[in-house]
Amino acid sequence: MAKPNVEEVVEEIARQTHTPQETVSRMYADTWAQYNEGAVIRDYLHVLVAKRVRENLRNGSGGKH
């Protein structure tokens, strides 16, 4: 499975949620680190991370995982 370009994913989430790219980028990196720690299967990790960042922004948790 081809992994998407992280910058493109961050730009898309920022556009969809009307959030600064810097904020989304930081949240994506933090969430990636959290999910990646101890993960055995990483094939779909980027999908799960993007979903969690979108959910956090939509729910107003702004970086709280």
C-alpha positions in Angstrom: 0.0 0.0 0.0 1.4 3.4 -1.0 1.6 5.8 1.8 0.4 9.3 1.2 2.6 12.4 1.4 2.4 13.6 4.9 2.5 17.3 3.8 -0.5 16.7 1.5 -2.4 15.0 4.3 -1.7 17.9 6.7 -2.7 20.5 4.1 -6.0 18.6 3.4 -6.9 18.3 7.1 -6.0 22.0 7.6 -8.2 23.0 4.8 -11.1 20.8 5.8 -11.0 21.9 9.5 -10.0 25.6 8.9 -7.0 25.0 11.2 -3.5 26.4 10.6 -1.1 23.9 9.0 1.4 24.3 11.8 -1.2 23.2 14.3 -2.2 20.2 12.2 1.4 19.3 11.5 2.2 19.3 15.2 -0.9 17.3 16.0 -0.1 14.8 13.2 3.4 14.3 14.4 2.4 13.9 18.1 -0.4 11.4 17.2 2.0 9.5 14.9 4.5 9.1 17.7 1.8 8.0 20.1 0.3 5.4 17.7 3.7 4.2 16.3 5.0 3.4 19.8 4.6 -0.3 20.2 2.7 -0.8 16.9 3.3 -4.1 15.3 1.5 -3.5 12.1 2.0 -0.1 10.6 0.5 -0.5 7.1 -2.6 1.6 7.9 -1.1 3.8 10.7 -1.2 6.9 8.5 -5.0 6.4 8.0 -5.6 6.0 11.7 -3.5 9.0 12.6 -5.2 11.3 10.0 -8.6 10.1 11.3 -7.7 10.9 14.9 -6.3 14.3 14.1 -9.5 15.2 12.2 -11.7 14.0 15.1 -9.7 15.9 17.6 -10.0 19.1 15.6 -13.7 18.7 14.9 -14.4 17.9 18.6 -12.4 21.0 19.7 -9.8 19.0 21.6 -7.0 20.8 19.7 -4.1 18.4 20.3 -5.4 16.5 23.3 -5.3 12.8 22.4 
